Amino acid sequence: MALPPHGEGPAGDRVIQQTLETTWPADLSPTDEQELRVLGTALLRADATGVGRADWPDVFDPHQAVAPAFATVRFRVQAVIARRHGTGARAAVVHLVWAATDRGGTYTDGRISDRYFTRSTSKKGVPTWKPQPRQ
């Protein structure tokens, strides 16, 4: 399956998503994968644009003001999957392909980021995915 050319826009996102899914077959439960896809996307958006950083106090210092590197207007996740990371069932990686306009005004698609999570248990005994520091 050939990837769409850079600059294809949203029309090429479906092919990128299919390529990720074909290249890395699913190995998490559908529920875990969906939860991790949502978490990974939100974490990437917060990191790249600054929007939602307060939702991640364990990842972003709430007292540190950081100028976002990318504009929220042209930020788009093109494709995202979540898979196990390593040999255990308690670690996962979210692979994201995304597009955005940087502070200099340059729009680039096909950016690649990975966000790592570990399974933990909340104070109420509910299993949850916790983001790990950037690697």
C-alpha positions as CSV (number, residue, x, y, z in Angstrom):
1,M,0.0,0.0,0.0
2,A,1.6,3.3,-1.1
3,L,1.4,6.2,1.3
4,P,-0.1,9.4,0.0
5,P,2.2,12.2,-1.0
6,H,3.0,14.9,1.5
7,G,0.5,17.7,1.3
8,E,-2.4,15.4,0.3
9,G,-4.4,16.7,3.3
10,P,-7.2,14.9,5.0
11,A,-7.9,12.8,1.9
12,G,-4.8,10.8,2.6
13,D,-5.4,10.1,6.3
14,R,-7.4,6.9,5.7
15,V,-4.5,5.3,3.8
16,I,-2.1,6.3,6.5
17,Q,-4.4,4.8,9.2
18,Q,-4.8,1.6,7.2
19,T,-1.0,1.3,6.7
20,L,-0.4,1.6,10.5
21,E,-3.1,-1.0,11.2
22,T,-1.7,-3.4,8.6
23,T,1.9,-2.9,9.6
24,W,1.3,-3.4,13.3
25,P,-1.5,-5.9,13.9
26,A,-3.7,-5.2,17.0
27,D,-2.5,-6.8,20.2
28,L,-4.6,-4.9,22.8
29,S,-8.2,-5.3,23.7
30,P,-10.4,-3.0,21.6
31,T,-11.4,-1.2,24.8
32,D,-7.8,-0.6,25.8
33,E,-6.8,0.4,22.2
34,Q,-9.6,3.0,22.0
35,E,-8.8,4.4,25.4
36,L,-5.2,4.7,24.6
37,R,-5.9,6.3,21.2
38,V,-8.0,9.0,22.9
39,L,-5.4,9.5,25.6
40,G,-2.4,9.6,23.2
41,T,-4.1,12.1,20.9
42,A,-5.0,14.4,23.8
43,L,-1.5,14.1,25.2
44,L,0.1,15.0,21.9
45,R,-2.3,17.9,21.4
46,A,-1.4,19.3,24.8
47,D,2.3,18.8,24.2
48,A,2.3,20.4,20.7
49,T,-0.3,23.2,21.1
50,G,-0.4,23.8,24.8
51,V,-4.2,23.2,24.9
52,G,-5.1,20.9,27.7
53,R,-1.8,20.8,29.5
54,A,-3.6,21.3,32.8
55,D,-5.3,17.9,32.3
56,W,-1.8,16.3,32.5
57,P,-0.3,17.6,35.8
58,D,2.0,14.6,36.1
59,V,3.4,15.3,32.6
60,F,3.5,19.1,32.3
61,D,4.6,21.4,35.1
62,P,1.6,23.7,35.8
63,H,3.9,26.4,37.0
64,Q,6.0,26.5,33.9
65,A,4.8,28.7,31.1
66,V,5.8,27.3,27.7
67,A,5.1,28.8,24.3
68,P,3.3,26.2,22.2
69,A,5.4,25.0,19.2
70,F,2.3,24.5,17.0
71,A,-0.9,26.3,16.2
72,T,-4.2,24.8,17.3
73,V,-5.9,25.9,14.1
74,R,-4.0,23.6,11.8
75,F,-3.3,20.7,14.1
76,R,-4.6,17.4,12.9
77,V,-3.9,13.8,13.8
78,Q,-3.8,11.9,10.6
79,A,-3.6,8.4,12.0
80,V,-3.2,6.7,15.4
81,I,-2.9,3.2,16.8
82,A,-2.0,1.8,20.2
83,R,0.0,-1.4,20.7
84,R,1.7,-3.3,23.5
85,H,5.2,-2.1,24.4
86,G,7.7,-4.7,25.4
87,T,6.7,-8.1,26.6
88,G,4.3,-7.3,29.4
89,A,0.7,-6.4,29.2
90,R,1.2,-3.4,31.5
91,A,2.9,-1.1,28.9
92,A,1.7,0.4,25.7
93,V,2.8,2.8,23.0
94,V,0.6,5.0,21.0
95,H,1.9,5.7,17.5
96,L,0.6,9.0,16.0
97,V,1.0,10.5,12.6
98,W,0.1,14.1,12.6
99,A,0.1,17.5,10.8
100,A,0.5,21.0,12.1
101,T,1.7,24.6,11.5
102,D,4.7,25.5,13.5
103,R,5.4,29.0,15.0
104,G,7.2,30.0,11.9
105,G,4.1,29.3,9.8
106,T,5.4,26.2,8.1
107,Y,2.7,23.5,7.7
108,T,4.0,19.9,7.6
109,D,2.2,16.6,7.6
110,G,3.5,13.1,8.2
111,R,5.0,14.1,11.6
112,I,5.5,11.0,13.7
113,S,5.3,10.8,17.5
114,D,5.1,8.0,20.1
115,R,3.6,8.3,23.5
116,Y,4.2,5.7,26.1
117,F,1.7,4.5,28.9
118,T,1.7,2.0,31.7
119,R,-1.2,0.3,33.2
120,S,-1.8,1.3,36.8
121,T,-4.6,1.1,39.3
122,S,-6.3,4.3,40.6
123,K,-6.9,5.0,44.3
124,K,-10.4,3.6,43.7
125,G,-9.0,0.3,42.4
126,V,-9.9,1.1,38.8
127,P,-7.3,0.1,36.1
128,T,-6.1,3.1,34.2
129,W,-3.4,4.0,31.7
130,K,-0.8,6.5,33.0
131,P,1.4,8.5,30.6
132,Q,5.2,8.1,30.9
133,P,7.8,10.8,30.5
134,R,8.9,11.4,26.9
135,Q,11.6,9.1,25.8
